[in-house]
Amino acid sequence: MRLIPYNKTHCRMLYEWRTVPLARAFSLNDSLFTYEEHKNWFEKILSSPRIMGFVLMDGVTPAAHIRFDKLENSDRYLISFASNPDLLRRGYASKLMEMAFLRPELPADAVFEAEVLPENEASLKTLLKSGFINDGRIFVNGKEILRFIKKK
Ligand SMILES: CC(C)(COP(=O)(O)OP(=O)(O)OC[C@H]1O[C@@H](n2cnc3c(N)ncnc32)[C@H](O)[C@@H]1OP(=O)(O)O)[C@@H](O)C(=O)NCCC(=O)NCCS
């Protein structure tokens, strides 16, 4: 398996992964978006020096993806990740985590943050397995969100 950086051919696939019911249910952002909106957002991501994204490939099959958003004026990165919705529970998110944090593009002193809904059991397990620890909770629009943190 290997990780490849996001490129423009991933645009449609990531739209599909972002809009499946599972991803919508566990998204921290309730607002719906069109493909055009997603495309504009993804183009900004590809050209942003603050954001890195990688797709885990199992042979020729895209299996999962992760994005690192560097927070303004900080050495912290907010992560976001998902597996191919047709290939869940096959260990791909775990493999993604194992490989992604080793990327040389990420500074040695980087700190990673993740924000997850408490009911997102799969995501909680994935984060804990890969060394994240709970760093409290916040409430956004009355919704409880668990925060996790990990050092490289
Ligand atoms: C969270 C997500 C990435 C997990 O992907 P996955 O490839 O199915 O995960 P894995 O197969 O590597 O499993 C990781 C762990 O989660 C557990 N798990 C996976 N799906 C689960 C589920 N539906 N319920 C409970 N546990 C689950 C696995 O058993 C495994 O734990 P274990 O090794 O202790 O058995 C996937 O469910 C997803 O894409 N969800 C939607 C997007 C999302 O919520 N992203 C996170 C917020 S940024």
The ligand as a MOL file (V3000), in Angstrom:
LIG
                    3D

  0  0  0     0  0            999 V3000
M  V30 BEGIN CTAB
M  V30 COUNTS 48 50 0 0 0
M  V30 BEGIN ATOM
M  V30 1 C -13.9360 6.3030 10.7190 0
M  V30 2 C -13.5830 5.5350 9.4520 0
M  V30 3 C -12.5220 6.3240 8.6800 0
M  V30 4 C -13.0390 4.1500 9.8270 0
M  V30 5 O -12.6030 3.5160 8.6300 0
M  V30 6 P -12.3560 1.9450 8.4650 0
M  V30 7 O -11.4420 1.7800 7.3040 0
M  V30 8 O -13.6490 1.2500 8.4300 0
M  V30 9 O -11.5790 1.6130 9.8230 0
M  V30 10 P -10.7150 0.3220 10.1920 0
M  V30 11 O -11.2270 -0.8690 9.4440 0
M  V30 12 O -9.2690 0.6520 10.0540 0
M  V30 13 O -11.0960 0.1580 11.7170 0
M  V30 14 C -10.5270 0.9740 12.7130 0
M  V30 15 C -11.1180 0.5710 14.0630 0
M  V30 16 O -12.4690 1.0110 14.1380 0
M  V30 17 C -13.3330 -0.0810 14.3580 0
M  V30 18 N -14.5630 0.1600 13.5950 0
M  V30 19 C -14.6420 0.3960 12.2690 0
M  V30 20 N -15.9280 0.6180 11.9390 0
M  V30 21 C -16.6510 0.5180 13.0840 0
M  V30 22 C -18.0190 0.6570 13.3830 0
M  V30 23 N -18.9240 0.9280 12.4270 0
M  V30 24 N -18.4070 0.5080 14.6730 0
M  V30 25 C -17.5060 0.2450 15.6430 0
M  V30 26 N -16.1770 0.1060 15.4170 0
M  V30 27 C -15.7570 0.2440 14.1480 0
M  V30 28 C -12.5820 -1.2860 13.8600 0
M  V30 29 O -13.0350 -2.4700 14.4820 0
M  V30 30 C -11.1500 -0.9330 14.2490 0
M  V30 31 O -10.9040 -1.1520 15.6030 0
M  V30 32 P -10.1100 -2.4820 16.0830 0
M  V30 33 O -8.8430 -2.5220 15.2900 0
M  V30 34 O -9.9080 -2.2160 17.5490 0
M  V30 35 O -11.0040 -3.6300 15.7750 0
M  V30 36 C -14.8280 5.3080 8.5450 0
M  V30 37 O -15.8620 4.7540 9.3160 0
M  V30 38 C -15.3320 6.5600 7.8580 0
M  V30 39 O -14.8740 6.9080 6.7640 0
M  V30 40 N -16.3020 7.2740 8.5050 0
M  V30 41 C -16.8760 8.4940 7.9290 0
M  V30 42 C -15.9280 9.6620 8.0100 0
M  V30 43 C -15.5270 9.9930 9.4350 0
M  V30 44 O -16.2790 9.8150 10.3780 0
M  V30 45 N -14.2960 10.5050 9.5910 0
M  V30 46 C -13.7410 10.8540 10.8960 0
M  V30 47 C -14.0100 12.2500 11.2840 0
M  V30 48 S -12.7480 13.3350 10.6540 0
M  V30 END ATOM
M  V30 BEGIN BOND
M  V30 1 1 1 2
M  V30 2 1 2 3
M  V30 3 1 2 4
M  V30 4 1 2 36
M  V30 5 1 4 5
M  V30 6 1 5 6
M  V30 7 2 6 7
M  V30 8 1 6 8
M  V30 9 1 6 9
M  V30 10 1 9 10
M  V30 11 2 10 11
M  V30 12 1 10 12
M  V30 13 1 10 13
M  V30 14 1 13 14
M  V30 15 1 14 15
M  V30 16 1 15 16
M  V30 17 1 15 30
M  V30 18 1 16 17
M  V30 19 1 17 18
M  V30 20 1 17 28
M  V30 21 1 18 19
M  V30 22 1 18 27
M  V30 23 2 19 20
M  V30 24 1 20 21
M  V30 25 1 21 22
M  V30 26 2 21 27
M  V30 27 1 22 23
M  V30 28 2 22 24
M  V30 29 1 24 25
M  V30 30 2 25 26
M  V30 31 1 26 27
M  V30 32 1 28 29
M  V30 33 1 28 30
M  V30 34 1 30 31
M  V30 35 1 31 32
M  V30 36 2 32 33
M  V30 37 1 32 34
M  V30 38 1 32 35
M  V30 39 1 36 37
M  V30 40 1 36 38
M  V30 41 2 38 39
M  V30 42 1 38 40
M  V30 43 1 40 41
M  V30 44 1 41 42
M  V30 45 1 42 43
M  V30 46 2 43 44
M  V30 47 1 43 45
M  V30 48 1 45 46
M  V30 49 1 46 47
M  V30 50 1 47 48
M  V30 END BOND
M  V30 END CTAB
M  END
